[in-house]
């Protein structure tokens, strides 16, 4: 405590500020930690008989989807497509992400049903006033359209297009697309690039033409067409959609594969920020491993993250490695020489 001299010559003690008051003042002025946003990403089932199924887990997610959002500090919570704990996961996440993959709805009904259940729960959250967004990438967008149709037509709804094997294309924006939530913050330069340069990467065989999209009224009432694109034969397909009344978004192409497309990641992050779910901490851990899968996925993915989540899984975790896959590749080549067939790919 400091001593000061008064006019009369006497000295007196100058009181110091209370330490607790100073501490409280500092705590009030200190910046609050940023809220951790969490996205629930549905894992994709592997196809029985394919190469990875012999050695790796029960499902996978292409690492490009994960890293695309992690770059913007979004935490990814992988959700096994076999889960029964739908409400438990909904309490831990601020939005959902249906990634791309090789699980066609017609051959992987369990995956489709998982997406459908989560989408219905997301609709309920939005109806209650809690902004709950969904992003569907390629195969994920296809699930969004089939679910919206309302007939569970896993076999005949989607059409085939020649838009596989890394087709580069443009986005032809509709009038509704130009005024969509997804595109309203895009600059003129971004619009010009997307609509005039072959910069969108496509790797899909299935989709919907604009004509069939509009002919199915349930889909047309649920989503607006933001853009269309053309396949190698000049056929138009719906390439980007946006929910009319719900924050659900789908892209038939792959923005997650290019840093130049981070505009769309930023848009989705802003959508996540509108959600006010207070995330509960996840307690259950899933065994996971990331490996190089470029040569084993027909050049679709550079790396994939595999997950083990079935209690009865027979897959040996130790076998899931680049070395084991290299061994399988050797066996594949031997099989070709001997005339035996070998099922490759994811």
Beta strands, then each sheet from edge to edge (+ up, - down):
strand 1: 2-5
strand 2: 11-14
strand 3: 38-42
strand 4: 44-45
strand 5: 59-62
strand 6: 75-79
strand 7: 95-98
strand 8: 133-137
strand 9: 159-169
strand 10: 172-173
strand 11: 200-207
strand 12: 223-230
strand 13: 236-243
strand 14: 248-251
strand 15: 287-292
strand 16: 303-308
sheet 1: 1+ 2-
sheet 2: 6+ 3+ 7+ 8+ 14+ 13- 12+ 10-
sheet 3: 4+ 5- 16+ 15-
sheet 4: 9+ 11-
end
